[in-house]
Amino acid sequence: MEKKALYVLLIFSIVFFTNCNDDSKTFIERELEIITIGKGTLSGSGLENIINEQLIVSDKILWDNLLIKIDAINDITSTFSETDVNFESYIILAAFEGIKDGGWTIDITKVLEQENNILVQLENLNTGDGTLIQEQPFHIIKVKKTNKSLVEFQLPTKN
């Protein structure tokens, strides 16, 4: 009888400890470091042909084409911290606001790596200064590449 009780206890222990050992890994959201390449305004009243949009740039050809568009009216990219990006290690995230009166900004405030995607949070930290100058705010950053293929932009709430 003692052997039988020991045998039942052994089976119970194996089942109990096997069920307690959860090998599934819980993903922990993490904030990615934002490295700003350029931030400011385009002042060509839309002649750059860049609409109110958010872009993911993952290769040199797309990046070079964007730089040409940005510089179509004024030399803007000469103020960028860099234009030669290592696309083996980084991706570029760019946000362009629509044409606004002066003083507006579009700001990439946070980039989060979530379980299935990258979430890019956008805000308008400055919402105009009353001037009638037509400008198009932009913010361009780079972040380290991850294994996530889906990037979602969380747009600022409209006032």
N, C-alpha and C positions, 0 to 999 in steps of 0.2 A: 504494500500500500504506500509505503514511504517513497519507493521508486516512482510510483504512478503520480504522486503529488509533486515530486521533483520534476518529473517529465512535463506535467501540466504547467507548472511554474515556469519552466524553461520556454515552452511554446508561447505562453502568455507574454513573457519578457521579450522574446524575439518579435512578436507581432506588435507589441506596444512600442518598442524602441524603433522598429522599422517605420511605423507610422509617424513617430515624432521627428524623424530625420527628414525634413523637407528640403529636397535638393533644388526646388525651384528658387531662382534668384529674383529678388525684388529689385527693380530698377530704381535708382535714386536720381531724381532730377538734379541737374547741375547747371550752373551758370557758366557760359563760355566767355572768355576774355574778349572784349571788343577792342579792336585796334582801328582807330579812325584814320582813313586815308584822306578824305576830303569832306568838308562841311561848309555850306554857304548858300549862295543863291545864283541862279542863272538869270541874266537880265536881257535876254533876247526876245522877250514877249512871246515865247513859244516857238521861235524860229529854229531852235535846236532840234525840234521834232521829238522831244522827250515828253511824253504825256504823264499825267498823274499815275505813277506806277511804282511797283516794287520789283526789283530784279535780283536774280541769283546768277552770278557770273562765275563759271567754273573752268573757263579756259581762256587762253591768251587771245584768241581770235575775237571772242565776244567782248573781252575787256578792251582791246584796241579799237573796236568799232564804237564802244560806248565813249571812250576818250575822245574820239573824233567828233562825235555828236555833241559832247559837252563843250568842246572848243570851237564849235561851228561859228559862233558870233564873237565871243571873247575868249582870251587865253585864261582859262580857269584852272586847268590841270597843272600848270606850273606852280600852283600853291599847294598841291597835294603832297603829303608826306612821302609818297612813293607812287610810281607808276609801273615798276617792274615787280610783279607779284609772282611768287613761287606757287603755282597752282597744284603742285604735287602735295603741298602741305596746307594750303589755305583755299577758302572760297571767299568771294566778295558778295556782300549783301548791300544793295543800294535802294534808297527810298527817295522818290521825287514827289513832291507835293504839286498840286496844280498851281497855276498862276494866281498870285495873291497880291494885295496891296502890301507895301513895305512892312518889314518887321516880323514876319512870320518865320518860324523854323519847323522843320520836320526832324525829329530826333529818334534815333535808334537807342533806346534806353536800356534794353536788356535782351540777351540772347540766351535761351534756355534749351539745353539738350534734354528732351523728354524721352520716354520709352520708345516711341515710334516715329518721332519727328523732331525738328528744330522749330522752336517758337521764337519769333522776332517781335518784340514789343516796340511799337511806335507811339510817340507822343508829339504834341505841338507844345513845346515848353514856352515858346513866345508866340503870341497870337495877335500880332500887329501893333504898329506904333502910330497909326493914323496917317502915315504918309501915303501919297497916291502913286508912288513908284511901283511899277509892275515887276514882280520878281517871282522866281520859281525856286523855293527852298529844296535843298537836297542834303542827304547824309549818306556817305559811302564808307563802309567798314570792311575789314577782313576778320575772319575767325578761322581757327584751326578746323581742318576737315574732320568729319566724323563718319561713321558708317551709316548715318541716316540719309535717306534720299529725299524725304519729304520736308520741305521748309514752308512754314505757315507764317504769314505776317498778320499780327494783331493790330489793326488800324486804330488810330486815336478816335476817341468819341468826338462827335461834332458838337460845337457850341451852338 
